[in-house]
């Protein structure tokens, strides 16, 4: 199929996760993404292992965020490298970067410098704290921002319980959300450019994104003036909506309304609870959770997980298992939806990846290129886009400007 971003070219100067996650999504949607990396070090995440792909030097972490890109190894610290990148910019629609505030200005690769040579350029900067403010010059990392941005204040068991205290999420969700916000912002800027002919400077920060995705928890505070605390696996606004121990494991029970609660009570053999005025409505169940939840824990622990999953599913009560990664990729629904894909890899033969979850007209939008080896496409890209520099490439390689 003709992908929606076919014909759009992105110059990706970012590394680690937030920027690469953004550009990977754009690549899946059909954009040509040119990933500029240092000729020796490359993207930091190439070395963030084990595990590594076979006998290659590329870590699984790197593979997770760089599908569909072409790797061009250029040393931007050298004047010749800066000139190459500026020349590439003239052939690109979007520049994406995640350097510290002002970090690219000394190379002449900041927005103002590049706008002068391509006024319609869309330039997206991702930083930890944004382009201004008292923290603007600080480095920002996902774990740090999960703490500063309030997520760890609501994640983990209550402080009063054994093992209570702050816990980070198991994947770098601030980076991932930031990457997706950056991607949607770039797409919006492309639409605006088509309408007005004007370029755009986009400023996205991890802290802003983390605060932005506090969602209902932020509004719980802003509405009441009370900071929500850690509830473990429980929900601040819905009861019962949490994990429960069964006779042989755990399940998640996600009762979203009063009708579902009554159905659950019938399956559990405790129909009187649904008529109890303390528990008849969600509002009452939230107020009286300390009374209700221990009773539910006792009942649920009396049967194995399979009983609850089967019987509650029959009655339309939302529930599910808590799977490890092996179980996730063995799940028949995950397999049916094609969430594991395999692409040919120039060094390892093939690589297993996670599919883009978005479908257009019942088709997954996945880039066809595996995550590239460092500098794999340097010659091809430079010769295609900058044919006038073809005769210089060998000299630039000898000098270490490119790889």
HELIX and SHEET records of a PDB file:
HELIX    1   1 UNK A   18  UNK A   28  1                                  11    
HELIX    2   2 UNK A   44  UNK A   47  5                                   4    
HELIX    3   3 UNK A   60  UNK A   63  1                                   4    
HELIX    4   4 UNK A   79  UNK A   89  1                                  11    
HELIX    5   5 UNK A  105  UNK A  107  5                                   3    
HELIX    6   6 UNK A  111  UNK A  117  1                                   7    
HELIX    7   7 UNK A  142  UNK A  148  1                                   7    
HELIX    8   8 UNK A  151  UNK A  153  5                                   3    
HELIX    9   9 UNK A  173  UNK A  196  1                                  24    
HELIX   10  10 UNK A  206  UNK A  212  1                                   7    
HELIX   11  11 UNK A  215  UNK A  224  1                                  10    
HELIX   12  12 UNK A  258  UNK A  268  1                                  11    
HELIX   13  13 UNK A  272  UNK A  275  1                                   4    
HELIX   14  14 UNK A  282  UNK A  287  1                                   6    
HELIX   15  15 UNK A  289  UNK A  300  1                                  12    
HELIX   16  16 UNK A  305  UNK A  314  1                                  10    
HELIX   17  17 UNK A  325  UNK A  330  1                                   6    
HELIX   18  18 UNK A  332  UNK A  336  1                                   5    
HELIX   19  19 UNK A  378  UNK A  385  1                                   8    
HELIX   20  20 UNK A  387  UNK A  392  5                                   6    
HELIX   21  21 UNK A  393  UNK A  399  1                                   7    
SHEET    1   A 6 UNK A  69  UNK A  73  0                                        
SHEET    2   A 6 UNK A  32  UNK A  37  1                                        
SHEET    3   A 6 UNK A   9  UNK A  12  1                                        
SHEET    4   A 6 UNK A  94  UNK A  97  1                                        
SHEET    5   A 6 UNK A 122  UNK A 127  1                                        
SHEET    6   A 6 UNK A 200  UNK A 205  1                                        
SHEET    1   B 3 UNK A 241  UNK A 245  0                                        
SHEET    2   B 3 UNK A 250  UNK A 254 -1                                        
SHEET    3   B 3 UNK A 319  UNK A 321 -1                                        
SHEET    1   C 2 UNK A 340  UNK A 345  0                                        
SHEET    2   C 2 UNK A 349  UNK A 354 -1                                        
SHEET    1   D 2 UNK A 359  UNK A 360  0                                        
SHEET    2   D 2 UNK A 363  UNK A 364 -1                                        
END                                                                             
